[in-house]
Amino acid sequence: MENEKKYSQMTEQELRTEIAKLMEKARKAEQLGILNEYAVYQRKAVMAQSYLVDPATIIPGEIYKIQGDEGYFFKVDYLKGRFAWGYRMGGDLAAEALPIAMLSSAKTGK
């Protein structure tokens, strides 16, 4: 990559441009049937999107919907960087970390 800049160092516009590029690469990989490459670009795009989310909007102790994994909910124990640590509700309660861009409020309807 020509300009190796960390997501944390990018402006909002640079992040949006990077997300668009990653989504385009993911779309092309999917069309070519390269699913592992598709998954990598999707995950990178989610990480870039996490830098557009204000971490203060994710509150420890609250329950959130998991975007991209409909029907599952995630209880946040704490935040570390751009990741929310906690566990999936109804699962085996194994601790895991999700990028904060994957979480949306569970209070906005059912």
JOGIKA-V327368 format. One record per pair of residues at least 6 apart in sequence whose C-alpha atoms are under 8 Angstrom apart, sorted by the first residue. I is the first residue (numbers start at 0). GAP is how many residues later the second one is. If there is no record, write none. Layout:
# JOGIKA-V327368
i & gap
I & GAP
I & GAP
This chain:
# JOGIKA-V327368
i & gap
6 & 8
6 & 41
6 & 44
7 & 43
11 & 40
14 & 33
14 & 34
14 & 36
14 & 37
15 & 33
17 & 27
17 & 30
18 & 26
18 & 29
18 & 30
21 & 19
21 & 20
21 & 22
21 & 23
22 & 18
22 & 19
22 & 22
24 & 13
24 & 16
25 & 11
25 & 12
25 & 13
25 & 14
25 & 15
25 & 16
26 & 11
27 & 10
28 & 6
28 & 8
28 & 9
29 & 8
45 & 53
45 & 55
45 & 56
46 & 35
46 & 52
46 & 54
48 & 52
49 & 32
49 & 49
49 & 50
49 & 51
49 & 52
50 & 31
52 & 47
52 & 48
54 & 24
54 & 27
54 & 45
57 & 18
57 & 21
57 & 26
57 & 42
58 & 17
58 & 19
59 & 15
59 & 16
59 & 17
59 & 18
59 & 19
60 & 14
60 & 15
60 & 16
60 & 17
61 & 13
61 & 14
62 & 10
62 & 11
62 & 12
62 & 13
62 & 42
62 & 43
63 & 9
63 & 10
63 & 11
63 & 12
63 & 39
63 & 40
63 & 41
63 & 42
64 & 6
64 & 7
64 & 8
64 & 9
64 & 38
64 & 39
64 & 40
64 & 41
65 & 6
65 & 7
65 & 8
65 & 36
65 & 37
65 & 38
66 & 35
66 & 36
66 & 37
67 & 34
71 & 16
71 & 17
72 & 15
72 & 16
72 & 33
73 & 12
73 & 13
73 & 14
73 & 15
73 & 29
74 & 11
74 & 12
74 & 13
74 & 14
75 & 8
75 & 9
75 & 10
75 & 11
76 & 7
76 & 8
76 & 9
76 & 10
77 & 6
77 & 7
77 & 8
78 & 6
81 & 17
81 & 18
82 & 14
82 & 15
82 & 16
82 & 17
83 & 13
83 & 14
83 & 15
83 & 16
84 & 10
84 & 11
84 & 12
84 & 13
85 & 9
85 & 10
85 & 11
86 & 6
86 & 7
86 & 8
86 & 9
86 & 10
87 & 6
